[in-house]
Amino acid sequence: MATFIGSASSQSDNLGRTITTPVNGVNKTITIKSVGIQVGMPYMGVKDAPFTNNPTQYYRNDLGFPWGIRYRYNTFSEDAFTVSKGYFSDRIELNWDIKMNRDKIVSISVYRSEDIDSQNPVWGKALKTLPADAGTFSDNNIEGGKLYRYKVAAKGVEVDGLEILYSTYITGIGYRNPTGVVTGNVTFTGGNPVKDVLVTANPTGAQLKFGSSLYVPAGGYVSVPRLHKALKDSITLQAWVKAERNVASWSTDIPLFTLQSDANETISLRIFTSEQPSGKFVQLSVGTAYFALFGYYPSGEIDNSGEDILVPIENMNTSFVHCSAVIRDNKAVDFYINGRLLNAAYGAKMTAIQAKKGLPAIRLDINNATVRVNTTAGGQPQTWTHLKMGGAENTFLDEFRIWETALTPAQIRRDYRRYLNGNEAFLHTYISANETIGDYAYDLAHTGFNYHGNNAKLSNSAFTSANTPKFDNTANNIPTNAQLGVLGVTDEFGNYVISAIPYKGNGDSFTIVPSLGKHEFNPKQQLAFLGVGSTVVNKIDFVDKSSFVFNGHAVYDSRGVFPFTADAAITGNIKENEAYNAYIKDNLKYQKGEYWAEKDAAGNILRLRRYAQIPVPGAFVSIDNVQAIDANNNPVQTDIDGRFRIQVPIGQHSITLTKDGHTFAYDGRYPAKTSSTVNGITTVTNTYQDFYEDRDEPVTFIDNTKVIVVGRVVGGTAQADKTIGFGYDGKKTYNYKDANGVEACRVEEV
């Protein structure tokens, strides 16, 4: 017997059969050209040599079949094998399930290598030999932030010495991410919270510098083949970007993100810069929605007065810029540059900033086109299932974030410049790209202990070596510490959290330093140790000493209740509207409440009369509409003399007095609001006082409240029993002579 084959096959070509069938909800026409069918399985044959009694097998000769391949079900599989990638601060954890061949396994051995690139690394001795039914291993003796390759090998599946991927072993890469958290509070001396303070964490004796970015060539991209959870409804996309070429040389726009749906549609967040006759500009776009900002863009920094610092577009040649897009179904897209929402209001704000420097107005073009998220162009439902990043221009990209919600302007401004912990609410994908080496940028986003695993793959079989993305940790090719760092930002209550502070080995000491313009803090810095057993440090608090004394005095308008005093009247060139609640004469200030003007019929001031000051006790004091708090955490109120003293932060602020049932001049606000009327429409504008030094001279607040008081002063029970009020005995007429001796009468109710 030469061969025996227990199989049959059939092949039909040139069929040309056309059918119509639904594909993803849309009818498609398909042409079937050929059909092949094979039934059965080949058996090994033998060749009976006529001159020998020892028949031998010649598989390839007899059957033309590659019998050198060993057929056995896989013991391991990629979908049942995980190596933690920064999920834990103190260990790398391996987990696996045995798919088949469980009865053959004698033991499981775990190996480790620092060689993550070679196809055949030197594994050395096993770290641990485990029982055959083991399914997990934790490696605690490794350096933080460093990639390691692991091999899990099953002994007994094959003969000793024979290694077959998935049959006898499986490999994977992981690392531990040792990080800590610092929390605290920043207040002024009086106890009021300080907002928007940057609090940074630096290793003792050095400035923290770590991580890498992704260099994505024009002919390549970074891909996430399948998202752990499809996106819909609202999406926020964020990334840092710096192009390799000058902005004036870009040939096309750069797709920072390209989302692809299960209906094969795409949404791309793109950035583009170029130069027109009107000047250089930067543009972000999603579909047909876009903004284009000409000449300058916000740097993300603020000056000592709290205003944004604007820099020329050319700065993008050498500096990273942060881009955000908030995409909601069938709504306009919100675009952000360095945490600032680019809309008409911000364009006006930029123009006002430039005007103070004598520079022309800012041009900001906006197209508020809506974007479909949940439906296709044909109206079919869709969700977004995979992702690509980069391409079209040689670009450095860093810190990719995808949120399954529409972030608010306050959230974006607070978090865009700091590293995240990964467990923030609605965080879908967080690729920090700080691995520095390897073929993946790993996703650190997690919900509880479940990591999302939206890892980005750098290599692609379609890419040449020159077009394959790679990590780059050159200092100029990652965002600076001032742009993106290990820091926290205080909220409106003065609280801050610094997440994901990386430490080495068993721990490091860090200096925690607050900063905000020219503000000074006490203490200037504090020391905190983060490490094994001490990953969270609380109550690292600071006091902002950059506040200034403000004195105020609340008094009633006593005119019509009390007469003016016998003091000589003040006359001369008196001006009324040059100071808050005060008159000015010869550079001398006369506070209202103590002085009031007498005017002629035309409204001109004739003289100032002096009145007794009647204080307003118990009025509440607010700074920027936030109740002022004293050192004992009590609300600040005017005292029995109507006076108060508070600490006001450096910068522009307003002071307001309020008291139930009382009305104050200018709504009790210092400085007063301004108003203008155009075409019958009155516009009221808030104004602010720039505080940069102590104000020892009190500012007067006028309480306009008056009440009618009814009562009597009597003696004896007969008078006390009478009803309180006027008109008890009816009208009374009194005859008298005036100062000129003229007789007159007066009628009153008694």
Buried (B, 14 or more C-beta within 10 A) or exposed (E): EEBEEEEEEEEEEEEEEEEEEEEEEEEEEEEEEEEEEEEEEBEEBBEEEEEEEEEEEBBEEBBEEEBEEEEBEBBBBEEBBBBBBBBBBBBBBBBBEBBBBEEBBEBBBBBBBEEBEEEEBEBEEBBEBBEBEBBEBEBEEBEBBBBBBBBBBBBBBBEEEEEEEBBBBBBBBBBBBBBBBBBBBBBBBBBBBBBBBBBBBBBEEEEBEBBBBBBBBBBBBBBBEEBBBBBBEBBBBBBBBBBBBEBEEBEEBBBBBBBBBBBEBEBBBBBBBBBEEEEBBBBBBBBEBBBBBBBBBBBBBBEEBBBBEBBEBBBBBEBBBBBBBBBBBEBBBBBBBBBBBBBEEBBEBBBEBBEEEEBEBBBBEBEEEBBBBBBBEEEBEBBBBBBBBBBBBBBBBBBBBBBBBBBEBEBBBBBBBBBBBBBBEBBBBBBBBBBBEBBBBBBBBBBEEEBBBBBBBBBBEEBEEEBBBBBBBEEEBBBEBBBBBBBBBBBEEBBBBBBBBBBBEEBBEBBBBBBBBEBEBEEEBBEBBBBBEEBEBEEBBBBBBBBBBBBBBBBBBBEEEEEBEEEEEBEEEBEEEEBBBBBBBEEEBBBBBBBBBEEEEEEEBEBBBBBBBBBBEEBBBBBBEBBBBBEEEEEBBBBEEBBBBBBBBBBBBBBBBBBEEBEBBBEBBBBBEEEEEEEEEEEEEEEBBEBEEEBEEBBBBBBEEEEEEEEEEEEEEEEEEEEEEEEEEEEEEEEEEEEEEEEEEEEEEE
